[in-house]
Amino acid sequence: MAFLASLLHLLWMTVTVVPYTLAILVVRAFGGHSRSRYRIARAWLKLSVDAARWFIGIRTRVTGMEHLPTDPSQGVVLLVKHQSTYETFLMPAIMPRPLAYVFKRELLRIPFFGWSIGSLDMIHIDRGQRAEAFGKVLAQGRRLLAQGTWVIMFPEGTRAARGERGQYKSGGARLAIEAGVPVVPVAVTSAKVWPRKAFVKRPGTVDVSIGRVIPTTGRSPDELMREVEEWIEAEMRRLDPEAYATNGAAAGARPGQAGR
């Protein structure tokens, strides 16, 4: 039953992405504003999140929305726990401001989905060219943040399995400090229902906890990222204690640190 539900959800997304992508491309061809294209993309992402509830039974419980800045001109760097594809769909659907992802350019090759994100004002990078890639993140990130767009980054870089901690990188903290904007940490327990690299999803509730705004003035990137990491990982243990109890003491360690 779970396999069939997951298959139906995938088919739903595959079919519905086509008209939304075409709408984005038409708006772009006629010189439509990037915010208009973003609204179309956001509508499809929200539809996909809703479809996960309809077909699979995946629900979302969000806390901490009151911590988000209300000034529409205030840029923010969101630093989000990364466990599955689900949060990449969910964040634009629940956030009150337009988001710009930093993503690998290989995603642009995906038919329709890649064409859509390539038509949005986001930051695609070549991970093989690290110095050039981060220079692009800084240049485009500062521009977007100055416009009031929120930049979203996954500091672990890749998806971490449930109950595990990836290697937190300081790129998001560096961008926020350079741009003079705060960061907001976000914990997400998506792996409970949508495991990393898994096709079959399970019904259940994904908890999203939004932390308080962390100012960046006078902070070093490493120090700031340590604070973000400590908050996210402590919050993950609170939200999903079963995962960490199952994995034991090694669950909270970085790769290669278990048993030290």
N, C-alpha and C positions, 0 to 999 in steps of 0.2 A: 504493500500500500504506500509506504514512504517513497519507494522508487517511482511509482506511478505519479504521485503528487509532485515529486521533484521534476519529473519529465514534463508534466503539464505546465509547470511554472516556467521551465526553460522554453518550451514551445510558445507560451504566451509572450515572453520577453522577445523571442526571435521574431514573432509576427508583428508585435506592436512597435518595435524599434524602427521599422521601415517607414511608416507614415510620419513619425516624429522627426526622423532624420531628414526626410524630404522637406518637411516644413522648415527645419533649421536652414537647410541649404537654399531654399527659396527666399527666406528672409535675408540671408547673407547676400544672395545674388542681387537683391533689390536694395542693398545698402542699409538693411535694418540694423539697429543698434545692438551691440553685444549683449545688453541686458535683456533684450527681446529674445534673442537666441537662447540665453541662459534660462529664461522662464519656460521655454518649450522643453528644454532638456530636463529641467527640474520636474516638470509635469510628468515626463516619462519615468524618471527615477522614482517619484512618489507612487506612480501607478505600479511599478515593479515591486515596491515595498508592500503596497496594499495587496498585490497578487500573491505575495509570499504568505500573507495572512489568510487569504481566501483558499488557496490551494494546499498549503502545507500546515498552516496553523501557527506561523511565526508572528508573535506579537512583540511590541516594543514598549518598554517602561522607561520614561525619561525623567531624570531629576536634575536640578541645578540650573534650569533655564534662567532663573532670576539672576544668576551670576554673570550673564552675558551683557556686554555694553549695549546701551540703548541709543547712543549717539550714532546716527547713520554715517557720519564722516569718520568714525573711529575705526582704523584698521586693526586687525587682530590676526595673530598666527595661532591656529588651532593645532595642537599636538595630540594626536589620537592613537590610542592602543589599536593595533592591527592584528585581527585574528582571522578574518575572512573577507570575502567580497562584499558581504552584506553591508558593512559600514560605509563602503564607498558609494553605495546607492542611498543609504539612509541619511548621511550627514546633510547633503543638500536639501533633502526632503523635510528636515526638521529645523534647520538653522534659519534665523530671520534675515540674514544678509546673503548676497551672492558669494559663492565660494569659488576659489581657483585652486585646482589640484596641481601638485607637482608630480608628473608621471613620466614613465619611460616612453620614448617615442615609438617603440615597437607596437604599442597599443593603437597607433594611428593606422596600422595595416588591417585591423579588424573591420570587415565590411559593415557599413552602416554605423555601428557603435563608434568605431575609430574615426569615421568621417564626421560624426557629430561632435566628438570632443575636440577634433582638429579645427572645427569651426567656432569654437568657444575661446574666450580670452583666458587661457590657462597656460601652464608652463610645462612644455614637454622637453625632456632632456635626453642626451646620449650618455648612458651610465659608463660607457667605455672611455669617455673623455671627462674625467672627474673635475679637473680644474676649470675647463670651459663650461661644464655643466653647472657648477656652482656659481660661476660668474653670471650665467644666464638667470639662475634662480634669484640672485641678488638684484640684478638690474630689473627684471620683470616683476619680481616680488615687491620691490620698493614702489614701482609705478602703480601696481594694483592696490597695494595697501594705502597709498596716498589718495586713491579714489574711493576708499571706504570698502573695497572688496576684502574679504577675509581669505587668507591663504591657509590651506589645510595641508598638513604634512604628517606622515607616519614615521616617527623618529626611529622605529626599529627597522625601517626600510623594507622589510618583507613580513609576511604573515607569520605570527608565532602560534604554535599549537596551544590548545587549551591548557592552562596551568603553567605555561612556560614564559620565560622572559627573553626577548631578543636583545641584540646589542644596540643600545640607544646611541644614536649619533647626534651631534650637536648642530647640524645644519639649520634646523628650524629655529633654534635659539640664536644662532648667528644672524640669520635673516631678521628676526625680530629686533635684535639689538641694533643692527645696522639701520633699520628703518625707523627706529624709535617708537615701536609699538609694543603692547603687552602680549603675553601668551596666555592661552587658556588650555589646561590639560583636560583630556576626555578619556574616561575608561569605558570600554565596551565589551560585553561578554558574549559576543556573537558566536564564538566557537561551540557554545552549548548546543546550538541548533544547526549551525552551518559550519562544520569543521573545515579546516584548511585543506584545500585541494580535493574536497569531497564532492561527489555529484549528488549523493542522497542527503537530503536535509531532514530535520526532525521538527515536530511541533514543539513549541515552548516559548519562553519570554526572554528577549534580549534586553538586558539592563544597560542603560546609557547614563553615566554620571558625569556631569559637567562641573569641573572645579572652578574655584574662584580665579579671577583675573590676577595674573602675576606680573607686576611691573618689571621692566627690563633695564631701567636707568641704573648705570653704575655696576651692572652685573657682567661677569665673564660668561662666555657661552657654556663652558664646561660646568661651572657652578650652577647656572640656571638650569641646564639640562638635568643635572643631578636632582634638583628639587622637583622638576617635572616627573622624572622617573620614579622617585620615591613616592610621590603622591599617587601616580597612576598604579603602580604595582601594589601599594597598600590598599587602594580602592578596589583593585581586582580581587584581592584576597577577601575583602569584605563582601563584595557582590557575589563571588563564586567560590565560597570556602570549600565546597566539595571537590573542586578541581585540584586545589592546592593540598587538601588533606589526602587525596588519592595519590598524588605524585610525591608527597612527603617533602622533606627539606630541600630536595634538589629542585623542586618546581620553581622556586623563586630565584634560583641562581641563573646567572648568564651562562650561555653555552661554554662548556669547558670548566666551569667553576664548581660544579656539584662535587661534594665530598671534601672540598678544601676547608 
